[in-house]
Amino acid sequence: MARRHDLVGLTVLALLTVRAAHPYELHRFIVETHKDYITGLPRSLYHAVERLAKDELIVPAKTDREGRRPERTVYEITEEGREELVARLKQLLERPDPDRRTFVAAVSLIGCLPLPDAQRALRGRAATIEGALAGMDAHRRAMADSGLPAVLMLEVEYEQALHQAELDWIKDLLGRLDKGELDWTPK
């Protein structure tokens, strides 16, 4: 299976749900759509394609040649690849991670999920964040009650603000999804 935080591999799987493509096309699309959570292009893309092919999550569909250019292998996603994509996307959406790029990547590719799966994952994430916020609030109160100056708890206050902003955004997104305000056409 693909690596937990293999955001390049995850993106390749998602893009191949749209249509079969060769790595250069995938690279171009990633750059053009500003998938800035991906680093190390183009090397990381070619390594991800190799890993995904080895794990049989993608397979060569055909080999093309244009003019005097080198041959290019066009890949397509397998059924196992689709299952892996859905499982990893749901996990990245549902479980907060200190590396915020994982959530950015998941949100960028969320349209690959059926709407009910995306909503369930986002609601799970919202519940987890609400729990974390309650814990941070209790911690801050306990520290203040023990006499710790507020200036020494600014990092907790900052983390709370980040979590609260994310929670507010998720709730707004869920509201928009519930009202059908976003065109949801899963691949």
N, C-alpha and C positions, 0 to 999 in steps of 0.2 A: 504494500500500500504506500501511497505518497506520504511524505513527511508532514507532521502536524502543522508547521508554519511555512510550508513550501508555497508561498503566495504566488510565485511564478507558475508553478505547476497547477495550482488552483485556477489561475487566470487562463492558462492554456486550455484546461478542461472546459471552462465556461465558454471561451471563444469558439471552441470546436463544437459546442452545441448549436451554434448558429450555422456554421458550414465547415466543411473540410478545408484545410489550409496547410500551406507549408510554413516552416518556421519564419522565413523572411516576412511573409504576409502577417503573421502573428506579431512579429516585432514591430512592424510598421503600424499596425492597429494599436498596440500598446502605447507607442510613442504619441501617435496622433490623438488618442483619447486621454492622454495625460494620466495614465495609471501610475502615478508617482510613488505608490507604495512598493513598486517593483524596482529593485536595484541590480546593478551588475549586468545590464544588457550590453550586448547580445549574448555574451557567454552564458549567463544564468538561464536564458531561454533555451539555448541548445542543450544544456545539461538537463533541464527540466523535461524537455521532449524525450531525451534518451531514457531518463528514469521512468517516465510515464509509459513509454513503449515497452521497456523491460518488464514493467509491472502489468502489462497488457491492459492498461487503462485507455490507451490510444493504439491505433494500428495504422500502418501505411495503407493508403487507399489506392494510390497510383504515383507514378513518377513522371514529372513534366520536364520539358526542356524548351526554352524559348531562344531561338537563334543560336548564338555561340555561347550563351550562358551555360553554367554548369547545371547538371540535373538537379531537380528539387523534388524531394519526397513530400507528397501531400498526405496529411494524417487526418483520421477521423476518430471520434470518441467511440468507445465500446459501451455496452450496457453496464459493465462493471465500472467504467469511468464515470458514467452518469450517476450511478449509485454512490460512488465515492465523492463526487462533486456535491451532491445533495447532503450527504452525511457531514462533510467537512464544513459546508456553508452553514448548515443549521447549528453546528457546534460553535463556529466562530461568531455567529449572531447571538447565540444564547448565553455564552460564557464570557464575561468580561476578562480581559487579559491586560497586564501592564503595558504590553506593546500595543499601542493604539492603532498601529498600521493594520493589525489583523481585522479590527472592526471596520476600518475604512475600506479594506479589500472586500470584506463580506458585504458591506452596503453597496459597493460598486457593482457587485455581481449578484445581488439579491434577486434580480429578475429571473434568474435561472431556477428559482424555487417555485413550487406551487404556492399561491397566495396564502392558503391556510397554514402551511408549514412556516412561511416567513412570519406571519402574524404570531403563531405559537412561540417561535424562537424569540421574537422581539418582546413578547409579554414575559417570557422566562427571564430574559436579560433585565427587563424593567424591575421585576420582583427581586432579583439578585442585587441590583443597584439600590433599591429601596432599603433592603436589609443592611447593606454596607453603609448607607447614609445614617441609618438609625444607630448603628454601632459606632460610627465616627462621632455622632452627636453625643452619645452617652460617654464616650471616651473623653471628649473635650470638656463636658460638664464635670466628670470625675476629676480631671486634672485641674480644672479651675477651682473646684471645691477643696482640693488638697493644697491650694496656694500657688500653683504654678502660674507664672505670668503668661498672659495671652500671647505675648510676643514669641514665646517659645513653642507655641502651638500653631504658628502660621502655616506650616506645611500641611497640617491636618485640615485647616480651614481652606487652603488652596485645593487640596484633593476633594474636599466636600463640594466646592464650587464646580470643579470639573465634572464630578459625578452628577451633580444636580443639573448642570447644563445638558449632559448626555441624556439623562432621564427625561427632561423636558422635551428634548428633540424627539426621542423615541415615542413619547406619548403623543406628540403632535403628528408624527408619521403614522402611528397606529390609527389616530382619528381620521386622517386623510384616507388611509386604506379602508377603514370601516365605511366611510362615506362614498367610496368608489371614485375618489378624486384623482387617483393615479391610474394610468393605463397599465394594466398588468397582463403582459403577454409572455408567459414563461416559454422558454425554448424547449 
